[in-house]
C-alpha cells in the first residue's frame, strides 16, 4: 500500500495524517507512542476528546478503520 504520512504534535501529543491515493486521507491517533512515554489517553472517548482540541474537521461516523481491508475490497475484481 502506497501512503504518505505527516506527523503533527501539540502540547506533547501527536497524530498522523496518512494519505493513501487509492482511498483518501486518514487520521491515526494512537493511545500511546511506543517510541516514548507519551500517552494520548486510555479510552476511545479520551482520544476523541483530545483530538478535538486540534480543531480539525473530520468524518465522525467511524473511529475504527482497517485501511488495508478497505484497499483490498476496493481493488478486488467483482
N, C-alpha and C positions, 0 to 999 in steps of 0.2 A: 504494500500500500504506500503510495507516494503521499507525503504530507509535508507541511511547512508549519513549524511551531515557533511561537513567540511567547516568552515568559514575562509576566508583569508582576510587580510586587508593590505592596503598600503597607506601611507600618509593620513590617516583619512577616507579612502573609503573602503568598504568591498563588497565581493561577496561570494556566497555559491556554493560549488561543491557538487552536490547531486547524489549519485549512487543508482539506482533502479535496482536490479538484473534482473528483467524481461524485462527492457527496455534499460538500458545503463546509461551513465553518462551525467548529465545536469549541466549547469551553471545558477544560479539565480543571477541576478544583479538588484536590485530594485532602483528606483529613490530616495527613501529616507528610512532611518532606523527609524522605528516608536518607537524604544526604546531610541533614542537620537535625537539631532537636526541635525545630519549629513545628507547631501544630496549628491547624485551622479550625478545629472543633471536633467534638466527639460524636456528633449525630448529623444526619442529613439536614435537620432543622437548623443546627448551628452553622453548618456550611452555607446554607441558603441565606441566613441572616447576615453572615459575614460577607458573602459575595455581593449582596445587595448594597453594601456600603460603597462598592466601587462605582455605583450609579451607571450601570451599563444595561441597556435594553436587551432582553433576551427572551427566547421562547420558554415559557414556564410550564408547558404541557407535559414535559418528561424530563426528569432529572437523571435518568439512568439510560445509558446508550452503549451498545456494543458496536463500535464503528466497523470492525472487520465483518461482523454479521450483516450489517446494513450493506456494505460494499459487495459481499458475496451474493446477497439476494438481488441487488440491483444489476449485477453483471451476469448472472446466470441466464442461460437461454431458456425461453419459455416453451 
